[in-house]
Amino acid sequence: MNYIKVNIRTNIKTNNGCIKHISQVTKSEMFSNSPQKYTRIRMHARSIAVKNKMLESCSVCGYSLYVECAHKKSIASFPNDTLITVINDPNNLIGLCRNHHWEFDHHFLSIP
């Protein structure tokens, strides 16, 4: 079995250069107009999901070879003043295989 090293950074340098604890950082502070604007949020989400053992198997079919971290409520749907800890709350994350993640993102699959 492969193990992923989990490194959840608790202090984040925001786009205006300030250092803040992750619990105080909002979506808008994570990026400005970066082409990779959601990357840091997704990386943090994956770390949370791994820590909470949510990526051991797909929540729909049980496939366990490759599992992705999905947001039940999309990152884009949150207002910019939303804290990252709210967006990446374990209740908003789910482990899905690549096929079910695609189906979920394209509204062919609904997850409560």
C-alpha positions in Angstrom: 0.0 0.0 0.0 1.3 3.5 -0.9 1.2 6.2 1.8 0.9 9.9 1.1 2.7 12.3 3.3 0.2 14.7 4.7 1.5 18.2 5.3 -1.3 20.6 6.3 0.3 24.1 6.4 -1.3 26.1 9.2 0.3 29.4 8.3 -0.4 30.8 4.8 1.1 33.7 3.0 -1.8 35.6 1.5 -1.8 37.4 -1.9 -1.1 40.7 -0.1 2.0 39.3 1.6 0.5 38.8 5.1 1.1 35.6 7.0 -2.1 34.2 8.6 -3.3 31.0 10.2 -5.3 28.9 7.8 -8.4 29.3 9.9 -8.4 33.1 9.2 -7.7 33.0 5.5 -10.6 33.7 3.1 -11.0 32.5 -0.5 -10.1 36.0 -1.9 -6.9 36.1 0.2 -5.6 32.8 -1.3 -5.3 34.3 -4.8 -5.9 37.3 -6.9 -5.9 36.7 -10.7 -3.6 33.7 -10.6 -4.1 31.1 -13.4 -3.8 28.5 -10.7 -6.2 30.3 -8.3 -7.9 27.1 -6.9 -4.7 25.0 -6.7 -3.9 26.0 -3.1 -7.4 25.4 -1.9 -7.6 22.0 -3.6 -4.2 21.0 -2.1 -5.4 21.9 1.4 -8.7 20.0 0.8 -6.7 16.9 -0.3 -4.6 17.1 2.9 -7.8 17.4 5.0 -9.4 14.4 3.2 -6.2 12.2 3.6 -6.0 13.2 7.3 -9.7 12.1 7.8 -9.2 8.9 5.8 -11.7 10.0 3.2 -9.6 8.9 0.2 -9.3 5.2 0.9 -12.1 4.3 -1.6 -14.7 5.9 -3.8 -17.8 6.7 -1.8 -20.0 5.6 -4.7 -18.5 2.4 -6.0 -15.8 1.4 -3.5 -12.9 1.6 -6.0 -9.7 2.1 -4.1 -6.8 2.2 -6.6 -7.1 5.9 -7.4 -9.4 8.2 -5.4 -9.8 12.0 -5.9 -11.0 14.6 -3.5 -14.1 16.4 -4.6 -16.0 19.3 -3.1 -19.7 18.6 -2.6 -20.3 22.3 -2.9 -17.9 23.8 -5.5 -15.2 26.2 -4.6 -16.5 28.7 -7.1 -20.0 28.7 -5.5 -18.6 30.2 -2.2 -18.4 34.0 -1.8 -14.9 35.4 -1.8 -15.1 36.3 1.9 -15.6 32.6 2.9 -12.9 31.1 5.1 -10.9 28.3 3.5 -11.7 26.1 6.5 -15.4 26.4 5.6 -14.8 25.5 2.0 -12.6 22.6 3.0 -14.7 21.4 5.9 -14.7 17.6 5.9 -18.5 17.6 5.5 -18.0 19.4 2.2 -15.4 16.8 0.9 -15.9 13.4 -0.5 -13.6 10.8 -2.0 -14.6 9.7 -5.6 -12.9 7.6 -8.3 -12.1 9.5 -11.4 -15.2 8.4 -13.3 -17.6 9.3 -10.5 -15.8 12.6 -9.9 -16.4 13.5 -13.6 -20.0 12.4 -13.4 -20.5 14.5 -10.3 -18.8 17.6 -11.8 -21.0 17.3 -14.9 -24.2 16.8 -13.0 -24.8 13.2 -14.0 -24.4 12.1 -10.4 -25.9 13.7 -7.3 -24.4 13.4 -3.9 -26.3 14.5 -0.8 
